[in-house]
Amino acid sequence: MREPVIFHIDVNSAFLSWTALARLEQGDPVDLRTIPSIVGGDTSTRHGVVLAKSIPAKAFGITTGEPVVNALRKCPHLVMASPDHNMYRLKSQMLMEHLAGICPDIEQVSIDECYMDYTPIAANYVSPEEAAAFIRHSVFEKFKFTVNVGISDRKVLAKMASDFEKPDKTHTLYQREIAQKMWPLPVSALFTCGHSSAETLHKLGILTIGDLAKTDPAILEAHLKSHGRCLWQYANGIDDSTVVLAPSKAKGIGNSTTLSSDATTKEEACKVLLSLCESVGRRLRASHQLAGQICTEIRYSDFRNVSHQMPIDIPTASVNLLYEDACALFDELWDSTPIRLLGIRTSKLVPEDEPVQLSLFDFPAPRSEKQQKLDAALDNIRAKYGKDAIKRGRFL
């Protein structure tokens, strides 16, 4: 059986990056990411703890979780910003929706990180590294913040890999690479090894992850109970957990793509829209939902953004119907300027088995049994043999 390939995707200093972008959008001339700065605490009293730090702040020895007072002693000219958790949740939602548009098999584990199963998209890329590079570049292109991507055959190792050198990097840590890449690291760098556990291990003469991996697990259990064995397993790359897919609760499903070269004709743009509709339709069917509204988005070569939406008379997951409405919206929007990015987004989702009132003019129903069977058959073939197993003639 082929070993899985798992990505761990982690936003670089998420709260700091998101706060910096929000301030830039409000006209702040200084990017917090480029100066010694932190997010956290109370900016008026200068109390609390550091929630996130910039790379220049890290150079002063400032660490996440330490008291703000300590951070200010290390860097008196440190700039503080208050957290905005509502904004962070919105940024997180937008990121996860974007990643799900690349590959739906993701497991979100915190506001700024998730695991992704590479298997469903493997046929679309030359290598996992190429896919990871595409993910990193697409996130920066769309949102202007960076992510690290760790690649491995085990979740815990993918997590460890994403914590290697930052920002905006891809790192691998397969089981065969453990001895070279992970064992020389200090034991405190191991996933779930907190300050207290590290102190206990240091007293036992265990200083590196390699030392821990070679220690009798019974000794570790005697001092750290079940957590000691867990740490030993992680140090040896032992982790059988898989990417856990949560049922889709999305309020909308969409996808967008930055074009390799600007589209200058309607024919070029509509071909891209068709590809996007196929992706969105497939995700709607996978989540057993139908779309009641669709939006088409255009970003021109001069970075102007325009969008327009319309209701769908009968909720659908049909590629053909989505494409028809997406093109109608495109015709209303396009001013003949070269196009850099195209996107579509569906919303007002309803369960696929929800009854729908049809009028005489809606017959035959677009949700016909024949069309549903055809869509299901195509989905099954692509899931088994890859997205490109079946292509429309106009894509050839």
C-alpha positions as CSV (number, residue, x, y, z in Angstrom):
1,M,0.0,0.0,0.0
2,R,1.3,3.4,-0.9
3,E,2.3,5.7,2.0
4,P,0.1,8.8,2.4
5,V,1.5,12.2,1.8
6,I,0.3,14.8,4.3
7,F,0.7,18.6,4.3
8,H,0.7,20.8,7.4
9,I,-0.1,24.4,6.5
10,D,0.6,27.1,9.0
11,V,0.2,30.8,8.8
12,N,3.5,32.6,9.6
13,S,2.8,34.7,12.8
14,A,-0.9,34.8,12.0
15,F,-2.1,37.4,14.5
16,L,0.8,39.7,13.7
17,S,0.4,39.3,9.9
18,W,-3.4,39.8,9.9
19,T,-3.1,42.8,12.2
20,A,-0.4,44.3,10.0
21,L,-2.5,43.9,6.9
22,A,-5.6,45.4,8.5
23,R,-3.6,48.5,9.6
24,L,-2.1,48.9,6.1
25,E,-5.6,48.8,4.6
26,Q,-6.6,51.6,7.1
27,G,-3.7,53.8,5.8
28,D,-1.0,53.0,8.3
29,P,2.3,53.7,6.5
30,V,4.3,51.1,8.5
31,D,4.1,47.4,8.1
32,L,4.2,45.8,11.5
33,R,5.9,42.8,10.0
34,T,9.0,44.9,9.1
35,I,9.7,46.4,12.6
36,P,10.0,45.0,16.1
37,S,6.3,44.6,17.0
38,I,3.9,42.4,18.9
39,V,0.2,41.6,19.2
40,G,-1.1,41.1,22.7
41,G,-1.7,42.6,26.0
42,D,-3.3,46.0,26.8
43,T,-1.7,48.8,24.8
44,S,-2.7,51.4,27.4
45,T,-1.4,49.6,30.5
46,R,1.2,47.5,28.7
47,H,0.2,44.4,30.6
48,G,-0.7,40.9,29.4
49,V,1.3,38.4,27.3
50,V,2.7,38.4,23.8
51,L,0.3,36.6,21.4
52,A,2.4,37.0,18.3
53,K,5.7,38.7,17.3
54,S,7.4,40.0,14.2
55,I,10.7,38.5,12.9
56,P,12.5,41.7,13.9
57,A,11.0,41.3,17.5
58,K,12.2,37.7,17.6
59,A,15.8,39.0,17.1
60,F,15.5,40.7,20.5
61,G,14.8,37.4,22.1
62,I,11.0,38.1,22.5
63,T,9.0,34.9,22.7
64,T,5.3,34.1,22.3
65,G,3.6,33.8,25.7
66,E,6.0,35.9,27.7
67,P,4.7,38.9,29.7
68,V,4.6,42.1,27.7
69,V,6.6,43.9,30.4
70,N,9.5,41.5,29.8
71,A,9.3,42.1,26.0
72,L,9.5,45.8,26.6
73,R,12.6,45.4,28.7
74,K,14.2,43.5,25.8
75,C,13.1,46.1,23.2
76,P,12.0,49.5,24.7
77,H,10.9,50.8,21.2
78,L,8.7,47.7,20.6
79,V,5.4,48.6,18.9
80,M,2.3,47.0,20.4
81,A,-1.0,46.3,18.7
82,S,-4.2,45.0,20.3
83,P,-5.7,41.7,19.1
84,D,-8.9,41.7,17.0
85,H,-10.3,38.1,17.3
86,N,-13.4,38.8,15.2
87,M,-11.1,39.8,12.3
88,Y,-8.9,36.8,12.9
89,R,-11.8,34.4,12.6
90,L,-12.8,36.0,9.3
91,K,-9.3,35.8,7.9
92,S,-9.2,32.1,9.0
93,Q,-12.5,31.3,7.4
94,M,-11.3,32.9,4.1
95,L,-8.0,31.0,4.2
96,M,-9.7,27.6,4.8
97,E,-12.2,28.2,2.1
98,H,-9.4,29.0,-0.3
99,L,-7.4,25.9,0.7
100,A,-10.5,23.7,0.3
101,G,-10.8,25.0,-3.2
102,I,-7.4,23.6,-3.9
103,C,-8.1,20.3,-2.1
104,P,-11.3,19.6,-0.1
105,D,-9.6,17.0,2.1
106,I,-8.4,19.3,4.9
107,E,-8.6,19.1,8.7
108,Q,-8.5,22.5,10.5
109,V,-6.8,22.1,13.8
110,S,-6.6,25.8,14.9
111,I,-7.4,29.2,13.7
112,D,-4.2,29.4,11.6
113,E,-3.3,25.8,10.7
114,C,-4.6,22.7,9.0
115,Y,-3.6,19.4,7.7
116,M,-4.3,18.5,4.0
117,D,-4.3,15.0,2.4
118,Y,-2.3,15.4,-0.8
119,T,-3.7,12.2,-2.4
120,P,-6.8,13.7,-4.1
121,I,-4.7,16.3,-6.0
122,A,-1.5,14.3,-6.6
123,A,-2.3,13.8,-10.3
124,N,-2.4,17.5,-10.8
125,Y,1.2,18.2,-9.8
126,V,4.7,16.9,-10.6
127,S,5.5,16.5,-6.9
128,P,4.3,17.3,-3.4
129,E,6.9,20.1,-3.4
130,E,5.4,21.7,-6.5
131,A,1.9,21.5,-5.0
132,A,3.1,23.1,-1.7
133,A,4.8,25.9,-3.7
134,F,1.5,26.5,-5.5
135,I,-0.4,26.7,-2.2
136,R,2.1,29.1,-0.7
137,H,2.1,31.4,-3.8
138,S,-1.6,31.3,-4.2
139,V,-2.2,32.3,-0.5
140,F,0.2,35.2,-0.8
141,E,-1.2,36.3,-4.2
142,K,-4.8,36.3,-2.8
143,F,-4.3,37.4,0.8
144,K,-0.8,39.1,1.1
145,F,0.3,36.9,4.0
146,T,2.6,33.9,4.0
147,V,2.3,30.3,5.1
148,N,4.8,27.5,5.7
149,V,4.0,24.0,4.4
150,G,5.4,20.9,6.0
151,I,5.3,17.6,4.0
152,S,5.6,14.1,5.4
153,D,4.1,10.6,5.5
154,R,3.0,11.2,9.1
155,K,0.9,14.0,10.6
156,V,3.2,14.7,13.5
157,L,6.3,15.0,11.2
158,A,4.4,17.3,8.8
159,K,3.7,19.5,11.8
160,M,7.3,19.4,12.8
161,A,8.5,20.2,9.2
162,S,6.2,23.3,9.0
163,D,8.0,24.7,12.1
164,F,11.4,24.6,10.4
165,E,12.9,27.8,9.0
166,K,10.3,30.5,8.4
167,P,8.6,32.4,6.7
168,D,7.1,31.3,3.4
169,K,9.0,28.0,3.2
170,T,8.3,24.4,2.2
171,H,10.1,21.6,4.2
172,T,9.9,17.8,4.1
173,L,10.3,15.5,7.0
174,Y,9.6,11.9,5.9
175,Q,10.3,9.1,8.3
176,R,13.6,8.3,6.4
177,E,14.7,11.9,7.2
178,I,14.1,11.9,10.9
179,A,17.7,11.1,12.0
180,Q,19.2,13.8,9.8
181,K,16.6,16.6,10.2
182,M,14.8,16.1,13.5
183,W,17.0,14.2,16.0
184,P,19.7,16.9,16.3
185,L,17.0,19.4,17.4
186,P,16.6,20.3,21.1
187,V,14.0,18.2,22.9
188,S,11.9,21.3,23.6
189,A,11.3,21.6,19.8
190,L,9.4,18.3,19.7
191,F,5.6,18.7,19.2
192,T,3.7,18.7,22.6
193,C,7.0,18.8,24.6
194,G,6.3,21.8,26.9
195,H,8.5,23.6,29.3
196,S,7.8,21.3,32.2
197,S,8.4,18.1,30.2
198,A,11.6,19.5,28.7
199,E,12.9,20.3,32.2
200,T,12.2,16.7,33.4
201,L,14.0,15.3,30.3
202,H,17.0,17.6,30.8
203,K,17.3,16.2,34.4
204,L,17.5,12.8,32.9
205,G,20.3,13.9,30.5
206,I,18.0,13.9,27.5
207,L,18.9,17.0,25.6
208,T,18.0,16.3,21.9
209,I,15.1,14.6,20.2
210,G,17.6,11.9,19.2
211,D,18.4,11.3,22.8
212,L,14.7,11.0,23.5
213,A,14.1,8.6,20.6
214,K,16.8,6.2,21.9
215,T,15.7,6.2,25.5
216,D,13.8,3.3,27.0
217,P,10.1,4.3,26.9
218,A,9.6,2.6,30.3
219,I,12.0,5.2,31.8
220,L,10.0,8.0,30.2
221,E,6.7,6.6,31.5
222,A,8.1,6.4,35.0
223,H,8.8,10.2,35.0
224,L,6.2,11.5,32.6
225,K,3.5,8.8,32.7
226,S,1.6,8.2,29.4
227,H,2.9,11.5,28.0
228,G,6.4,10.1,28.1
229,R,5.5,7.3,25.8
230,C,3.7,9.7,23.5
231,L,6.8,11.9,23.3
232,W,9.0,8.8,22.6
233,Q,6.6,7.8,19.7
234,Y,6.7,11.3,18.2
235,A,10.5,11.4,18.5
236,N,10.6,8.1,16.4
237,G,8.0,9.4,13.9
238,I,5.3,7.0,15.1
239,D,1.9,8.4,14.4
240,D,-0.9,6.5,12.8
241,S,-3.5,9.3,12.8
242,T,-5.0,10.4,9.5
243,V,-6.4,13.6,8.2
244,V,-9.9,13.8,9.7
245,L,-12.4,15.4,7.4
246,A,-15.2,17.4,9.1
247,P,-18.6,17.6,7.4
248,S,-18.9,20.8,5.4
249,K,-20.7,23.6,7.3
250,A,-19.6,26.3,4.8
251,K,-22.0,29.2,4.1
252,G,-20.5,29.3,0.6
253,I,-18.3,27.3,-1.7
254,G,-16.1,29.0,-4.3
255,N,-12.8,28.9,-6.2
256,S,-10.6,31.4,-8.0
257,T,-7.4,31.2,-10.0
258,T,-4.7,33.7,-11.0
259,L,-4.0,33.2,-14.7
260,S,-0.5,32.4,-15.9
261,S,-1.0,35.1,-18.6
262,D,-3.7,37.7,-18.8
263,A,-7.0,36.7,-20.6
264,T,-7.9,39.1,-23.3
265,T,-10.9,37.4,-24.9
266,K,-14.2,36.1,-23.7
267,E,-13.4,32.7,-25.0
268,E,-10.3,32.5,-22.8
269,A,-12.2,33.7,-19.8
270,C,-15.1,31.4,-20.2
271,K,-12.8,28.4,-20.5
272,V,-11.4,29.3,-17.1
273,L,-14.9,29.9,-15.7
274,L,-16.0,26.4,-16.9
275,S,-13.0,24.9,-15.1
276,L,-13.9,26.8,-11.9
277,C,-17.5,25.7,-12.1
278,E,-16.5,22.1,-12.4
279,S,-14.4,22.4,-9.2
280,V,-17.2,24.2,-7.3
281,G,-19.9,21.8,-8.6
282,R,-17.8,18.8,-7.5
283,R,-17.4,20.3,-4.0
284,L,-21.1,21.1,-3.7
285,R,-22.0,17.5,-4.6
286,A,-19.3,16.2,-2.2
287,S,-20.9,18.2,0.6
288,H,-24.4,17.2,-0.5
289,Q,-25.5,20.8,-1.0
290,L,-27.0,23.0,-3.7
291,A,-26.3,26.6,-4.4
292,G,-29.0,29.2,-4.4
293,Q,-26.8,32.2,-5.4
294,I,-23.7,32.6,-7.5
295,C,-21.1,35.4,-7.8
296,T,-18.5,36.0,-10.5
297,E,-15.3,37.9,-9.6
298,I,-12.8,39.6,-11.9
299,R,-9.4,41.1,-11.1
300,Y,-8.0,43.1,-13.9
301,S,-4.3,43.4,-14.9
302,D,-4.2,46.8,-13.1
303,F,-5.5,45.0,-9.9
304,R,-9.0,46.5,-10.0
305,N,-11.5,44.1,-8.5
306,V,-15.1,43.8,-9.6
307,S,-17.8,41.3,-8.8
308,H,-21.5,40.7,-9.3
309,Q,-23.9,38.1,-8.0
310,M,-27.4,36.8,-8.9
311,P,-29.9,34.3,-7.4
312,I,-30.3,30.9,-8.9
313,D,-33.9,30.2,-9.6
314,I,-33.7,26.5,-8.6
315,P,-30.8,25.6,-6.3
316,T,-28.3,23.4,-8.1
317,A,-24.9,21.7,-8.1
318,S,-25.0,21.2,-11.9
319,V,-21.8,22.4,-13.7
320,N,-23.7,23.4,-16.8
321,L,-26.2,25.6,-14.9
322,L,-23.5,27.2,-12.7
323,Y,-21.5,27.9,-15.9
324,E,-24.4,29.5,-17.7
325,D,-25.0,31.9,-14.8
326,A,-21.3,32.6,-14.3
327,C,-20.9,33.6,-17.9
328,A,-24.0,35.8,-17.8
329,L,-22.5,37.7,-14.8
330,F,-19.2,37.9,-16.7
331,D,-20.9,39.5,-19.7
332,E,-22.3,42.2,-17.3
333,L,-19.0,42.9,-15.6
334,W,-16.2,42.7,-18.2
335,D,-15.0,46.0,-19.7
336,S,-12.6,44.3,-22.2
337,T,-9.6,45.0,-20.0
338,P,-7.0,42.2,-19.7
339,I,-7.9,39.8,-16.8
340,R,-5.5,38.6,-14.2
341,L,-7.8,36.6,-11.9
342,L,-11.2,34.9,-12.2
343,G,-13.3,33.5,-9.5
344,I,-16.8,32.2,-8.7
345,R,-18.5,31.8,-5.4
346,T,-21.8,30.1,-4.5
347,S,-23.8,30.9,-1.5
348,K,-27.3,30.4,0.0
349,L,-26.6,26.7,0.2
350,V,-29.3,24.2,0.9
351,P,-29.2,20.4,1.5
352,E,-29.5,18.4,-1.7
353,D,-32.6,16.6,-0.5
354,E,-34.5,19.7,0.4
355,P,-37.8,19.9,-1.6
356,V,-38.0,22.6,-4.3
357,Q,-41.1,24.2,-5.7
358,L,-41.0,23.9,-9.5
359,S,-43.2,25.9,-11.9
360,L,-44.5,24.6,-15.2
361,F,-41.7,26.5,-17.0
362,D,-39.0,24.7,-15.0
363,F,-39.8,21.4,-16.5
364,P,-37.8,19.3,-17.2
365,A,-36.2,19.9,-13.8
366,P,-32.4,20.7,-13.9
367,R,-31.9,18.4,-11.0
368,S,-33.1,15.5,-13.2
369,E,-32.1,12.0,-12.2
370,K,-30.2,11.6,-15.4
371,Q,-28.0,14.6,-14.8
372,Q,-27.4,13.6,-11.2
373,K,-26.3,10.1,-12.2
374,L,-24.0,11.6,-14.8
375,D,-22.4,14.0,-12.3
376,A,-22.0,11.2,-9.7
377,A,-20.3,8.9,-12.3
378,L,-17.9,11.6,-13.3
379,D,-17.1,12.4,-9.7
380,N,-16.4,8.8,-8.9
381,I,-14.0,8.4,-11.9
382,R,-12.1,11.6,-11.1
383,A,-11.9,10.6,-7.4
384,K,-10.4,7.2,-8.3
385,Y,-8.1,8.2,-11.3
386,G,-7.5,11.9,-10.8
387,K,-9.0,15.1,-11.9
388,D,-7.7,14.8,-15.5
389,A,-9.1,11.3,-16.0
390,I,-12.0,12.8,-17.9
391,K,-11.8,16.2,-19.7
392,R,-14.2,18.2,-21.7
393,G,-13.4,18.5,-25.4
394,R,-12.9,22.2,-25.2
395,F,-10.0,21.7,-22.7
396,L,-8.0,19.6,-25.1
